[in-house]
Amino acid sequence: MRFIWTIGILLLSSALQAQDSEDRWKKTGSPETYLHHIELRDERGQIITAEDDSTKLPHMGETCGPCHDMNKASGGLHGGAGPHGSPGEPWFIVDSKTATRWPFHPRPWPGLTTPSDLGLDPEDLLQNFGAYDTGGSESMTGQASDCLICHLPDGYDFHRRSKMLDQGKSALAAFVAAGLFEPSGKPVSRLWDESGKVTLNLKGDAGPLACLQCHTSKPATANQASPHWSHADDVHLAAGMSCVDCHRAGIDHHVVRGKEGEIHPTGAEIKALSCRGCHLPDGEAVMHSAPRPEHRGLPPFHLEQMSCTACHSGPDLNHLGEKTWTSRAHQLGIPKQGRSSEDPPSIYSGILALDDQGRWAPHHQGWPEGWIQIAQANESEAVLSPAEMRTPLRRILRVRSDLLEKIANTDDDSSREERSTSAFLNQANPPTALVTGGSAWRPAPGDFLQAEPSDLAQPVQWTIGHPVRPASMSLGSQGCTDCHSSTTSWPLLMSSPDPLIRIRSHTDGNPLRQEQLRTTNVFDSVLWDLWKPIFPARDLAKFYFLTCAFLASAAAVYRFLSIMTGRHG
C-alpha cells in the first residue's frame, strides 16, 4: 500500500512540475501584436545597458528566455530538428579552385552528400551558408537561433547580418542586423530608454518578405524584354494572404510544409493546410472560403495521378527547363554586381517527376559537378571534397585561384580544356573522374574524355510549390492541347546541362551536349509521343462520331416507324 501511495505522489508531483513549467511562460491570449519593451541580456543573463562596452555581447536565448521557452523555440524545421519528410532544396557548395558545384544536406535525403563527406566543418558551413540559416538547436552551421530574422518585420538588414557572419561575428549578427548594436559591438545608445529597455515591434507573422529572403526563386534568364517584375505574384499573396496562413507553427517551430500526406510531429491534424485539403476537402467546409474548383470536363485521372502544382505552379510552357536562381544557391538578397545566368550552380525548373505520393509534380533540378573517386575492388565510388582536390590540382595543373580560367580554351588551342583535364586524370591518385553534364568522365586515348554512367552524376530534384498561378493561367486553361499536342513543350522529363568544359565527340570532334533523356519513371515516353498527335483531331472526331450516332438513331427511328405503319396498314 505504501508503495502505491509513493508512486501516486511521484506522478502527481511530476504533473504539477509540468504544469508549472508551462505556466511560467508569458502569453497575452490576444491576437493583437504585443509591443516588446524588453531588456537585452548577455550570455550570463546580465542586463546590457546603453553605456556598456563592446566586451558584453548580447545573447538571443537569454534575452528572449525570461518569457519564451527557448528549448522548444530553437528546434523545429528551420532549427534542423523534427522529421526529415520529403526532400527539400539542398545546399550547394561552389568552389572555383576545383570547379566543384555539389549538392548536399545534413538531412538524409536521396542523392545528397552530407557536409562531412565534403569535408565541411561547422566553421566552413557558417562562413559559406550562415546567411541563409536561421540557426537553432540542430542547425548545421552551429549558430544560435536568430529570432529577429523572422519576427522583426521592419528594419532588419539581411545584408548587414551576412557581413557580420563573413567577419566571424555570429554572436552579434542578429543584433547588428536589427540596428541595436554597431558592428564594433557597442550598443546604439539612442534606442535605450530611461528604464534601460529597448522597444521592438516583433510579430508572430512578419509578412511574406521575411520568408522570401530565403525562399525566393526567379528566372535566371530574365532580361529587359521580360524583366523579373513582370512575372505574376503567387495567387495567395496577391489575395492578401501570408505565408504562415498555410505554413503554420507553434512555439516549437515545426513549420507545416503543406505537402500531401504530411504528418505533423505533434500529431496535429494538418490536412486542411495542403492544396487538396483546402480546395478539395471531401465534402467538408472549405477553409477560409477558398474557391472550390469544378474542373469541368477534366478526366478524373488528372486529379488522381497529378499534383495540384502540376498545373498551377512552376514555369509556364514557354519557360520549361530554363535556369533558375534560388535565394540559398545564388545568394539573392545580397548586393552583387554582374549577376549572370551562367552563375553556378545550374538549377533548372519545370521538370516533371513523381513526388513522394507517386503523383506527377513540377520539380527544380540541379546537377552535381566536381570530382569523384572511381570505384575500386574494395571501395565504392565516393565524392572527393574540394579540400582533397586543391593540392593535386595545384601540383599537376598549377591551379591557384580558378580552375576553369586556368585551363580555358584559347583561339589558338580549342581543345585545351579537355586535354588538361585528361592529363590531370591520368596522373591523379586515387583514380579520379570528373562529374559534369550528367556523366562521369575518364581519360580516353588521344587526350579525349569518355563518359561513364555514375549514380553520383545523377541530378537531384525537389518539388516546386510556389508561385501558385490562378486558374486562368494554369496549364489546360486554353484547352487540352496546352499539354496534348505534337507542338507542346510539356512534359519536360529531364533538363539538359552543359558540361563544365567543352568535351569533343570521339567521332566528329564537335562539342558534346547532354540530350534530354527519354527514359523516365513518370510514364511511357514512347506511348506519350504516339498519343499526343491524336488530340488536335479530337473535336473533329467528336463531331464525326456524334453525326454518325445521330444518323444511326434517325435511321433506327425511321425503321421503327415504318414497321409500325406497316402493321397497322
C-alpha positions in Angstrom: 0.0 0.0 0.0 2.8 2.4 0.9 4.4 1.6 -2.5 1.2 2.6 -4.3 1.0 5.9 -2.3 4.6 6.7 -3.2 4.0 6.1 -6.9 0.9 8.3 -6.8 2.7 11.1 -5.1 5.6 11.0 -7.6 3.1 11.1 -10.5 1.2 14.0 -9.0 4.5 15.8 -8.4 5.6 15.3 -11.9 2.3 16.5 -13.3 2.4 19.7 -11.1 6.0 20.4 -12.2 5.0 20.0 -15.9 2.1 22.4 -15.3 4.3 24.9 -13.5 6.8 24.6 -16.4 4.1 25.5 -18.9 2.6 28.3 -16.7 5.9 30.2 -16.3 5.9 31.3 -20.0 4.1 34.5 -20.7 1.2 34.7 -23.1 -1.1 37.6 -23.9 -4.0 35.5 -25.0 -4.9 38.1 -27.6 -4.4 38.1 -31.4 -3.2 41.7 -31.2 0.6 42.2 -31.7 2.4 42.6 -28.3 4.9 45.5 -28.4 8.0 44.2 -26.8 9.5 46.6 -24.3 12.4 44.5 -23.0 15.9 44.3 -21.6 18.7 42.9 -23.7 20.9 40.3 -21.9 24.3 38.8 -22.4 25.2 35.0 -22.3 25.3 35.1 -18.5 21.8 36.7 -18.3 23.1 40.1 -17.2 21.3 43.1 -18.4 23.1 45.2 -21.1 22.9 48.9 -20.7 23.4 51.7 -23.3 26.7 52.5 -21.7 28.2 49.0 -21.8 31.3 48.5 -23.9 31.9 46.0 -26.8 33.0 43.2 -24.4 29.5 42.5 -23.3 27.8 40.7 -26.2 24.1 40.2 -26.4 22.6 36.7 -26.4 19.3 35.9 -28.1 18.4 32.9 -25.8 19.0 34.9 -22.6 17.1 37.9 -24.0 14.0 36.0 -25.0 14.2 33.3 -22.4 12.5 35.0 -19.5 9.2 34.9 -21.4 9.6 32.2 -24.0 10.5 28.5 -23.9 13.8 28.7 -25.9 14.4 25.0 -25.8 11.2 24.5 -27.8 11.6 27.6 -29.9 15.1 26.7 -31.1 14.1 23.4 -32.7 11.7 22.7 -35.5 12.2 22.6 -39.2 14.3 25.7 -39.5 16.4 24.7 -36.5 17.4 21.5 -38.2 15.2 19.3 -35.9 12.0 17.4 -36.5 11.2 14.7 -39.0 13.1 14.7 -42.3 10.0 14.5 -44.5 10.1 14.7 -48.3 13.2 16.1 -50.0 13.6 19.9 -50.0 16.0 22.3 -51.5 19.7 21.2 -51.0 22.6 23.4 -50.3 25.3 23.7 -52.9 29.0 24.1 -52.2 30.6 26.2 -55.0 34.4 26.2 -55.1 36.2 27.9 -58.0 39.6 26.4 -57.3 38.3 22.9 -58.0 35.3 23.7 -60.2 33.1 22.0 -57.6 29.3 22.6 -57.5 28.0 19.8 -55.3 24.5 19.5 -53.7 24.4 18.4 -50.0 22.3 18.5 -46.9 22.5 17.3 -43.3 19.2 15.5 -43.7 19.5 12.0 -45.4 17.5 12.9 -48.5 18.1 10.8 -51.6 21.0 11.6 -53.8 22.5 14.1 -51.5 26.0 14.1 -49.9 26.5 15.0 -46.3 28.5 18.0 -45.1 31.1 15.7 -43.6 31.6 13.9 -46.9 32.5 17.2 -48.4 35.0 18.0 -45.6 32.8 20.8 -44.3 33.1 21.6 -40.6 30.7 23.9 -38.7 33.0 26.9 -39.2 33.0 26.3 -43.0 29.3 25.9 -43.0 28.8 29.1 -41.0 31.1 31.1 -43.3 29.6 29.9 -46.5 25.9 29.3 -45.7 25.2 31.0 -42.4 23.4 34.0 -44.1 20.5 31.7 -45.1 20.4 29.7 -41.9 18.2 30.9 -39.1 20.2 28.9 -36.6 18.8 26.6 -33.9 19.4 23.6 -31.6 20.4 21.3 -34.5 21.5 23.9 -37.0 24.1 22.7 -39.4 26.1 25.9 -39.0 26.1 25.7 -35.3 24.8 29.2 -34.8 22.2 30.1 -32.2 18.6 30.8 -33.2 18.1 34.3 -34.8 14.5 35.1 -33.7 14.6 38.5 -35.2 15.2 37.4 -38.8 11.7 36.0 -39.0 9.9 38.1 -36.4 11.1 41.6 -36.9 9.1 43.0 -39.9 10.7 46.4 -40.1 14.4 47.5 -40.0 16.1 44.1 -40.2 19.1 44.4 -42.6 19.7 41.0 -44.1 22.9 42.2 -45.8 24.4 43.5 -42.6 23.8 40.1 -41.0 25.6 38.5 -43.9 28.6 40.8 -43.5 28.9 40.1 -39.8 28.9 36.4 -40.4 31.6 36.9 -43.0 33.7 38.6 -40.3 33.1 35.7 -37.9 30.9 37.7 -35.6 27.9 35.4 -35.4 27.0 36.4 -31.8 26.5 40.0 -33.0 25.0 39.3 -36.4 21.3 39.4 -35.5 21.6 42.4 -33.2 23.6 44.4 -35.8 21.1 43.5 -38.5 18.3 44.7 -36.2 20.1 48.0 -35.7 20.5 47.5 -32.0 24.3 47.3 -32.0 27.2 48.7 -34.0 29.4 46.3 -35.9 32.1 47.1 -33.3 29.9 45.6 -30.6 28.8 48.9 -28.9 25.1 49.4 -28.2 23.2 52.0 -30.3 22.6 54.0 -27.1 19.7 56.2 -28.5 17.5 53.1 -28.7 17.7 52.5 -24.9 15.1 54.4 -22.8 15.4 55.7 -19.2 14.4 52.3 -17.8 17.2 50.5 -19.7 14.9 48.8 -22.2 14.5 48.8 -26.0 11.2 48.6 -27.9 10.8 46.0 -30.6 7.7 45.6 -32.8 8.0 41.8 -33.0 5.3 39.8 -34.7 4.4 36.2 -35.0 3.9 36.8 -38.7 6.4 39.4 -40.0 4.9 39.1 -43.5 5.9 37.3 -46.7 9.1 39.4 -47.3 10.6 37.9 -44.1 10.2 34.4 -45.7 11.2 35.4 -49.2 14.7 36.4 -48.1 15.5 32.7 -48.0 12.6 31.2 -50.1 12.7 33.1 -53.4 13.2 31.6 -56.8 13.3 33.6 -60.1 14.2 33.0 -63.7 18.0 33.4 -64.2 17.3 34.4 -67.9 15.2 37.5 -67.1 16.1 40.4 -69.4 14.8 43.8 -70.4 12.2 42.2 -72.7 10.9 40.1 -69.8 12.0 41.6 -66.5 11.6 39.7 -63.3 8.9 42.0 -62.0 6.6 41.1 -64.9 6.1 37.6 -63.5 2.8 37.2 -61.7 2.8 37.1 -57.9 1.7 34.0 -56.1 -2.1 34.0 -56.2 -2.3 33.6 -52.4 0.0 36.6 -51.8 -1.9 38.7 -54.4 -5.1 37.9 -52.5 -3.6 39.3 -49.3 -2.6 36.1 -47.6 0.6 35.5 -45.8 3.0 32.5 -46.0 2.1 31.4 -42.4 -1.6 31.2 -43.2 -0.7 27.8 -44.6 2.8 27.2 -43.3 1.8 27.3 -39.6 3.8 26.5 -36.5 3.6 26.9 -32.7 6.4 27.8 -30.3 8.1 24.5 -31.3 8.5 25.9 -34.8 7.6 22.7 -36.5 6.5 24.5 -39.7 3.8 22.8 -41.8 5.3 22.3 -45.2 1.9 21.8 -46.9 2.8 18.5 -48.5 0.1 15.9 -49.4 0.1 13.2 -46.7 2.3 15.2 -44.4 2.3 14.0 -40.7 3.0 16.7 -38.1 5.4 15.7 -35.3 2.9 17.0 -32.7 0.1 14.8 -34.1 -2.0 17.8 -35.0 -4.4 17.5 -37.9 -2.9 19.5 -40.8 -4.7 18.0 -43.8 -6.6 21.3 -44.4 -3.2 23.1 -44.8 -2.4 21.3 -48.1 -3.8 22.3 -51.5 -6.3 19.4 -51.6 -7.3 19.8 -48.0 -8.1 23.5 -48.5 -9.7 23.4 -52.0 -10.9 19.8 -52.3 -12.0 18.9 -48.8 -14.1 15.8 -49.5 -17.4 17.5 -48.6 -16.1 19.4 -45.5 -16.3 23.2 -45.2 -13.8 24.9 -47.4 -11.1 26.7 -45.3 -11.2 30.5 -45.4 -13.9 30.3 -48.1 -11.2 29.2 -50.6 -12.6 28.7 -54.1 -13.6 25.1 -54.8 -12.7 24.2 -58.4 -15.1 22.3 -60.5 -12.6 21.0 -63.1 -15.4 20.7 -65.6 -14.5 18.2 -68.4 -11.3 17.2 -66.7 -10.9 13.4 -66.7 -10.6 12.1 -63.1 -7.2 10.6 -64.0 -5.7 14.1 -63.8 -6.7 14.6 -60.2 -5.8 11.1 -59.2 -2.3 10.9 -60.7 -1.2 14.6 -60.8 -0.4 17.0 -58.0 -2.2 20.4 -57.9 1.1 22.1 -58.7 1.5 20.1 -61.9 -0.9 22.6 -63.5 -1.0 25.5 -61.1 2.7 26.0 -60.3 6.1 26.0 -61.9 7.1 27.9 -65.0 4.7 28.3 -67.9 5.0 26.3 -71.1 7.3 28.9 -72.7 9.9 28.6 -69.9 10.2 24.9 -69.1 13.7 23.8 -68.3 15.1 27.3 -68.0 17.8 28.1 -65.5 16.5 29.4 -62.2 18.1 31.4 -59.3 17.2 30.5 -55.7 18.0 32.6 -52.7 20.2 30.0 -51.0 22.1 28.7 -54.1 22.7 32.2 -55.6 22.7 34.5 -52.6 19.7 36.5 -53.6 19.1 39.5 -51.3 22.8 40.2 -51.1 24.1 43.0 -53.4 26.3 41.6 -56.2 27.5 43.1 -59.4 27.3 41.2 -62.7 24.8 38.5 -61.9 24.6 36.1 -64.8 22.5 33.1 -65.8 25.8 31.3 -66.0 26.5 31.7 -62.3 26.8 28.4 -60.6 25.2 26.2 -59.6 23.0 25.3 -62.5 19.4 24.8 -61.4 16.6 24.1 -63.9 12.8 24.4 -63.3 9.7 22.8 -64.6 10.9 19.2 -64.7 8.1 16.7 -64.4 8.8 13.8 -61.9 7.0 11.8 -59.4 6.6 13.2 -55.9 6.7 11.2 -52.6 3.0 10.5 -53.1 3.5 9.0 -56.5 1.9 11.9 -58.3 3.3 13.9 -61.2 4.6 17.2 -60.0 6.9 20.0 -61.3 10.4 19.9 -59.8 13.6 22.0 -59.7 16.6 20.0 -60.8 20.2 20.6 -60.0 23.2 18.7 -61.4 26.3 17.8 -59.3 29.7 18.9 -60.8 33.1 18.1 -59.3 35.3 15.1 -58.7 34.7 11.5 -57.6 37.0 8.6 -56.7 36.4 5.8 -59.1 35.1 2.5 -57.6 37.8 0.0 -56.8 37.8 -3.6 -55.8 37.0 -2.9 -52.1 35.7 0.6 -52.3 32.6 2.1 -53.9 32.7 5.4 -55.8 32.8 8.5 -53.5 32.7 12.2 -53.7 36.1 14.0 -53.4 35.9 17.2 -51.4 37.4 20.5 -52.6 40.0 20.2 -49.8 41.1 16.8 -51.2 41.4 18.2 -54.8 43.2 21.5 -54.3 46.6 20.1 -53.7 46.7 17.7 -56.7 45.2 20.3 -59.0 47.8 22.9 -57.8 50.6 20.3 -58.2 49.6 19.0 -61.7 47.8 21.9 -63.4 49.3 24.8 -61.3 45.8 25.9 -60.3 45.8 28.7 -57.6 42.5 30.5 -57.9 40.1 29.4 -60.6 40.4 26.0 -62.4 38.2 26.9 -65.4 40.1 30.1 -66.0 43.4 28.3 -65.8 42.6 25.6 -68.4 40.3 27.7 -70.6 40.4 27.2 -74.4 42.0 29.9 -76.5 41.7 30.9 -80.1 44.9 29.0 -80.8 44.1 25.9 -78.8 40.4 24.9 -78.9 40.9 21.6 -77.1 43.0 22.9 -74.1 40.2 22.2 -71.5 39.8 18.6 -72.4 43.5 17.9 -72.8 44.3 19.5 -69.5 41.5 17.5 -67.7 42.6 14.3 -69.4 46.2 14.9 -68.4 45.2 15.6 -64.8 43.0 12.4 -64.6 45.9 10.3 -65.9 48.1 11.4 -63.1 45.5 11.6 -60.3 45.8 9.2 -57.4 43.4 7.7 -56.3 41.8 7.0 -59.7 39.5 10.0 -60.3 36.7 11.0 -62.7 35.2 14.4 -63.5 31.5 14.6 -62.9 29.7 17.1 -65.2 26.9 17.1 -67.7 25.2 14.1 -66.1 28.2 11.7 -66.6 31.5 10.7 -65.0 34.4 11.4 -67.4 37.6 9.4 -67.5 40.6 9.7 -69.8 40.4 8.1 -73.3 43.2 7.6 -75.9 44.2 10.7 -77.8 43.6 13.2 -74.9 39.9 12.7 -75.2 37.5 12.1 -72.3 35.0 9.2 -72.3 31.7 9.2 -70.4 30.7 6.5 -68.0 27.5 6.2 -66.0 27.6 7.0 -62.3 25.0 7.3 -59.6 26.8 10.3 -58.2 26.4 12.1 -61.5 22.6 12.0 -61.5 20.6 15.1 -60.8 18.9 16.0 -57.5 15.4 17.4 -57.6 12.8 18.8 -55.3 9.2 19.8 -55.8 8.1 23.3 -56.8 5.4 24.8 -54.6 5.3 28.5 -55.5 4.4 30.7 -57.1 0.9 29.3 -57.5 -0.9 30.6 -60.6 -4.7 31.2 -60.8 -6.9 29.0 -62.9 -6.8 31.5 -65.8 -3.0 31.0 -66.0 -2.8 27.3 -65.3 -1.9 24.5 -67.7 -5.0 23.5 -69.6 -6.7 26.9 -69.3 -6.6 27.1 -73.1 -7.8 23.5 -73.6 -6.4 20.0 -73.8 -3.8 21.0 -76.4 -1.9 23.0 -73.8 -0.3 19.7 -73.0 -1.7 17.2 -75.5 -0.4 18.2 -78.9 2.6 17.5 -81.1 4.0 21.0 -80.7 3.8 21.5 -76.9 6.9 21.5 -74.8 5.1 19.7 -71.9 6.2 17.5 -70.4 9.9 18.1 -69.8 11.3 15.0 -68.2 14.9 15.9 -67.8 16.9 19.2 -68.1 19.9 19.4 -70.4 23.0 20.8 -68.7 26.1 21.9 -70.5 29.4 20.2 -69.3 31.8 22.4 -67.3 34.3 22.1 -70.1 34.0 21.6 -73.9 34.2 17.9 -74.5 34.6 16.7 -78.0 32.9 13.7 -79.6 35.2 10.8 -80.4 33.8 10.6 -83.9 33.5 14.1 -85.3 35.4 16.2 -82.9 32.4 18.5 -82.2 31.4 19.6 -78.6 29.0 17.2 -76.9 25.8 18.3 -75.2 23.7 16.4 -72.7 20.5 15.4 -74.5 17.1 15.3 -72.8 16.6 11.7 -71.5 13.6 9.9 -72.7 13.7 7.2 -70.0 11.6 8.1 -67.0 9.7 6.7 -64.1 6.8 9.1 -64.8 5.2 7.4 -67.8 6.0 5.6 -71.0 7.5 8.3 -73.2 7.1 6.4 -76.5 3.4 5.9 -75.8 3.0 9.5 -74.9 4.6 10.6 -78.2 2.1 8.4 -80.1 -0.8 9.7 -78.1 -0.1 13.5 -78.5 -1.0 13.9 -82.2 -4.5 12.4 -81.6 -5.7 15.4 -79.6 -5.8 18.1 -82.2 -8.3 15.9 -84.1 -10.4 15.3 -81.0 -13.0 17.9 -81.7 -13.3 16.7 -85.3 -13.6 13.1 -84.1 -16.3 14.1 -81.6 -18.3 15.8 -84.4 -17.9 12.8 -86.7 -19.0 10.2 -84.1 -21.9 12.4 -82.9 -23.0 12.8 -86.5 -22.8 9.0 -87.0 -24.7 8.4 -83.8 -27.4 10.9 -84.9 -27.8 9.3 -88.3 -27.9 5.9 -86.8 -30.6 7.0 -84.3 -32.6 8.6 -87.1 -32.4 5.5 -89.2 -33.5 3.4 -86.3 -36.5 5.6 -85.6 -37.4 5.7 -89.3 -37.2 1.9 -89.4 -39.3 1.5 -86.3 -42.0 3.9 -87.6 -42.0 2.1 -90.9 -42.6 -1.3 -89.2 -45.3 0.1 -87.0 -47.1 1.8 -90.0 -46.9 -1.5 -92.0 -48.5 -3.4 -89.2 -51.4 -1.1 -88.8 -51.9 -0.7 -92.6 
